[in-house]
Amino acid sequence: MANTVLIVDDAAFMRMMIKDILNKNGFEVVGEAQDGQQAVEKYEELKPDLVTMDITMPEKDGITALKEIKAIDPNATVIMCSAMGQQAMVIDAIQAGAKDFVVKPFQADRVIEAITKALD
């Protein structure tokens, strides 16, 4: 059975890029969210194996959403996605429980490597 993934990013084209990479590599994208609040709601509803989470989003940022998801499910597997130059935020995310991070613009092999490693 394919691992299920929830994609969280405020940019529709970024969600589409990640979804395309995942679909081509045998993952099942079960949902998408465009902000941190939606991410938490969808996580509770869908219980995916993994979440890809953008850091900078409206309403609720990715680190806040990560903390809320980890409070709901301490075993949640979340990979943060960040643009260049957000190192401090990446460190915050790892301390908050993120398994890994992927830097935008995405390289398909790096995305798959991070996800595979996080799910092991």
ChimeraX attribute file (.defattr): number of C-alpha atoms within 10 A of each C-alpha:
attribute: neighborCount
match mode: 1-to-1
recipient: residues
	/A:1	6
	/A:2	10
	/A:3	16
	/A:4	18
	/A:5	25
	/A:6	24
	/A:7	26
	/A:8	29
	/A:9	26
	/A:10	20
	/A:11	13
	/A:12	12
	/A:13	10
	/A:14	17
	/A:15	20
	/A:16	14
	/A:17	14
	/A:18	21
	/A:19	21
	/A:20	14
	/A:21	18
	/A:22	21
	/A:23	11
	/A:24	11
	/A:25	13
	/A:26	12
	/A:27	18
	/A:28	18
	/A:29	20
	/A:30	16
	/A:31	18
	/A:32	22
	/A:33	21
	/A:34	20
	/A:35	23
	/A:36	28
	/A:37	18
	/A:38	16
	/A:39	28
	/A:40	22
	/A:41	14
	/A:42	19
	/A:43	22
	/A:44	13
	/A:45	10
	/A:46	13
	/A:47	16
	/A:48	21
	/A:49	19
	/A:50	21
	/A:51	26
	/A:52	26
	/A:53	30
	/A:54	30
	/A:55	27
	/A:56	19
	/A:57	18
	/A:58	13
	/A:59	11
	/A:60	17
	/A:61	19
	/A:62	28
	/A:63	25
	/A:64	16
	/A:65	21
	/A:66	28
	/A:67	18
	/A:68	17
	/A:69	23
	/A:70	18
	/A:71	11
	/A:72	13
	/A:73	13
	/A:74	11
	/A:75	11
	/A:76	20
	/A:77	22
	/A:78	27
	/A:79	25
	/A:80	24
	/A:81	25
	/A:82	21
	/A:83	15
	/A:84	10
	/A:85	9
	/A:86	13
	/A:87	12
	/A:88	8
	/A:89	16
	/A:90	22
	/A:91	13
	/A:92	12
	/A:93	24
	/A:94	17
	/A:95	12
	/A:96	15
	/A:97	20
	/A:98	24
	/A:99	19
	/A:100	19
	/A:101	23
	/A:102	23
	/A:103	18
	/A:104	13
	/A:105	12
	/A:106	16
	/A:107	13
	/A:108	15
	/A:109	11
	/A:110	13
	/A:111	21
	/A:112	17
	/A:113	11
	/A:114	16
	/A:115	25
	/A:116	11
	/A:117	10
	/A:118	16
	/A:119	12
	/A:120	5
